[in-house]
Amino acid sequence: MTFIHDGKEGFAATALAGFASAHPRHVRHVPNGVVRSTAVPSGKVSLLVGGGSGHFPAFAGYVGPGLADAAVAGDVFASPSTQAIAGVARAANHGGGILMGFGNYAGDVLNFSQAAERLKAEGIEARILPVTDDVASAPPDQASLRRGVAGDLVVFKIAGAAAEEGLDLDGVERVARHANERTVSFGVAFSGCTFPGAPAPLFTVPHGRMGVGLGIHGEPGISEEPIVPARELARMLVEKLAAEKPAGSDGRVAVILNGLGASKYEELYVLWSSVERELRERGFTLVDPEVGEFVTSLDMAGCSLTLCFLDDELEAYWRAAVDTPVLRKGPMQAQASAAAHHSVASTEAAISDASEESRAGGACLAGLLDDLAAMLAEAEEELGRLDAVAGDGDHGHGMRRGAEAAAKAAQDAARRGAGAATVLARAADAWADRAGGTSGALWGLALRAWSEALSDTAAITKQAVANGAAAALAAVVRAGGAKPGDKTLVDAMTPFVSTLRDAVDRGASLEDAWDEATGAAQAAAGATAQMEPKLGRARPLAARSVGHPDPGAVSLGLAAAAVSAFMRKP
Amino acid sequence: MTFIHDGKEGFAATALAGFASAHPRHVRHVPNGVVRSTAVPSGKVSLLVGGGSGHFPAFAGYVGPGLADAAVAGDVFASPSTQAIAGVARAANHGGGILMGFGNYAGDVLNFSQAAERLKAEGIEARILPVTDDVASAPPDQASLRRGVAGDLVVFKIAGAAAEEGLDLDGVERVARHANERTVSFGVAFSGCTFPGAPAPLFTVPHGRMGVGLGIHGEPGISEEPIVPARELARMLVEKLAAEKPAGSDGRVAVILNGLGASKYEELYVLWSSVERELRERGFTLVDPEVGEFVTSLDMAGCSLTLCFLDDELEAYWRAAVDTPVLRKGPMQAQASAAAHHSVASTEAAISDASEESRAGGACLAGLLDDLAAMLAEAEEELGRLDAVAGDGDHGHGMRRGAEAAAKAAQDAARRGAGAATVLARAADAWADRAGGTSGALWGLALRAWSEALSDTAAITKQAVANGAAAALAAVVRAGGAKPGDKTLVDAMTPFVSTLRDAVDRGASLEDAWDEATGAAQAAAGATAQMEPKLGRARPLAARSVGHPDPGAVSLGLAAAAVSAFMRKP
């Protein structure tokens, strides 16, 4: 159980702020993350690591000389947004390019990739490094599909040491990928975990059983078995990983025995006694083994074993000096530096000049987003119910938070004189940043692509709107990889975009074209929106659905309807 | 829950071995503990810390330059024995005397005090330092009765820094006592804890409630209240400790926010955000605050806040460089040293020469202890049942383990040619070492005092036996502080000793005198021993008891009966 909190909202952000405040020698707090508080040589490659919260010391505890330059944190078990990642990356940029390390999860891949694209567009060279060490999540011939667990620490440690030594971005990336290819983990869980303030666990493990290979967010493992004594558990973990020993390995291994959060250090040390013996009996040479909590999973009980099959280069980087809140070896010593305190303002770009027509368009978009946010707020519970059938039930929550943040950012930008393109781009970033999850990231991408079809100098045209819709769909398909029929947002977005395009092309007004497109989207989503004309709001009705409607597609239909209503307002 | 173990037996010892193996840069494993693996200047005062296991990183995680020289570990939640403490102290002796730091619990006070006496008798100057920081356990005017919790770390850190600086034993003790007087802690617990392999928790906290001031072994707290949000919890903890601010404090405080084991680091950081604000709002200046797990309690969920009201001297020692597995600051860096590897054999004394008569007496004593152990093994369950009425039900277990170990050590010493005094002294140490708990320590003391009335050169006389019995009683009363009628071992031992003395003095044979004394002991214990003449064994029968017999007194009666039977054997 998680007992100490002020509710789920803000838990991750408050924990991060508390961590930063307790570790001034190592880190400085920036929006959504921490960066080193120590002096860093100009031109050094920066290692940015991150992912969802709830995994402490991953990832903020890894920041310091010899390891990461910065960590970005999402909400509990949720990827940080593209904007959050890019913002922390800007604050951690020392001119040598940025390598972004994270565990291989869909939301993280999406957001870190997008952030890298955005940074490249700004002239900051950025690469991504998804860690894929969990052998329980895919067979060896599909190793690139594996999830990332406690192997994160080994891969990041080695990459951080290479960056510290002065390798360039190509060099650091090569070493990091090599370390990732040689790193494997396997674990078991004895209990589920509970979100701060949640009335029930996210998932459970039956009494007396253990989930073998269970993921750190409860992802399916290999099997469920009766709990075995520590000696047998050690053998099981070592055997599984020993089978992954690559050709040419001479048996040198970096080792991490990791606790998931609720398993005691004494338990880990009892297990370690057997793990060490099992490894030595198989001829392995243990190099700087670490036993402790390195990648946790809220209050899950369980553990994992990680091996990195070392060669000379990897061993040197694994042994290299490091000083972070969670890992320290050698003479390196973090010392907070006043010079390292860049202005936090550097994480945000400025607002460019705009024409009067475009500013009017921007103000109009801001008003439209207010109405859209109000409609989604009203539909929050029903969207949550739809989502709970196949998902985790937080779709309505995410859509409301995203739309509210987008509306607020749009109003703010409009007040500061931004044109239509900038207003929508700011709204897009804020949406992705606050909504969280994959759907938040996709909405952010879609709106940002749409904004690029607009401009800060010309008025909004119906052609530009239709082009923007097409660009938004293309962005969602490119990033999310979904095809029509996959039961996603794309199912409603595809007919919406084609209908809008056709209607605009045959000369319909924007209002008529939008209405027609909205109808097409709702029909495809398998749900109608029941309009309340007075308020211009709607609630989704799954009346025409065959099977269950996808909540993402339903939200799109609702959002489109909100825009229709806005356009028809006197 | 504790999921990773190979059963309760050996859990603490295996965890200690695993810890030592994972931290070769800091520690070296010795029987029952760890000592620094780093070079230590000759003549330096040694700081030995310790207590029961289950509190990791207390106490082994505190060993390293700038903090402790050694840690001794008992079984889970059980004091280490006098012998264990003395043994680790010998291995940690650098010639400057030894300060022994531990939390203020009866078993620890008893065993560390006895160990200090024993070391002094060997010419090693030793002092004890019970830490008394838990404000929930006694009011300010009885501060010396308070229990020790996470304040341990602050007091030990300051004492360790003073020792590192080169202060002599008087100086280190003065600084440590001063730190202890200025250190206060207060905590809450949200759940109980479970022994490794135990079918049920040791105690529980009702769902949705928190034990305010609950001790780290489940000792009673101040109240039980509904769980409050982190913000309110922070205020409650800070208010309670702020009220303890001593006159003359300028508001500088060392701070520890400690997690009990199952509370996540993220929870602690959320709480820290509020604790820090509350402290600053009250005008405190925070010096090197630490947030994390420092004194845990198996898998208990909960936390405690510790403040040490600093002056210039305490602040300097608190800020001083340190490098241990759990705490590191400044440029200090532990580096294992081959020179520091004393022989582990140095923890044991040699066997001195003995006369033939005394060796025969020693062999006889070893045989006697075998029978005594067999009888206690048979009575284990029933003694456990007697103990479960008012205690934790482990009296029978402890007596069996103690007696078995004593018999084994006696046989071993007798085989190696030891005289009667040495055989009994070795048996005494082994008993205390393996039995655990307060009664184990008292039996160890009693037999050791008895052994001092015997000799390695003369035959055993009935006068020597009677003198030994009186010395044993005096040792038990001195160490345990119990009076007749307190429902302890003393209730049976007092009439035993006086009856034995009187019978011997009036000329009875040892056998007759012993029989008479045994009868007096059993009558006083409120229990008779039902003899099975063939085996010479007995089972306790509480037939004549008014109220419930004390298990300690019953065991004494049983042991006396076993000796009677041994003496009457053909």
Interface residues (C-beta under 8 A of the other chain):
Chain A: M1 T2 F3 I4 H5 D6 G7 F11 A12 T14 A15 L16 A17 G18 F19 S21 A22 R25 S53 G54 F56 P57 F190 S191 P196 M210 I227 P229 A230 R231 L233 G261 A262 S263 K264 Y265 E266 E267 L268 Y269 V270 L271 W272 S273 E276 P289 E290 V291 E293 T296 L298 D299 A301 G302 C303 R328 K329 G330 P331 Q333
Chain B: M1 T2 F3 I4 H5 D6 G7 F11 A12 T14 A15 L16 A17 G18 F19 S21 A22 R25 S53 G54 F56 P57 F190 S191 P196 M210 I227 P229 A230 R231 L233 G261 A262 S263 K264 Y265 E266 E267 L268 Y269 V270 L271 W272 S273 E276 P289 E290 V291 E293 T296 L298 D299 A301 G302 C303 R328 K329 G330 P331 Q333
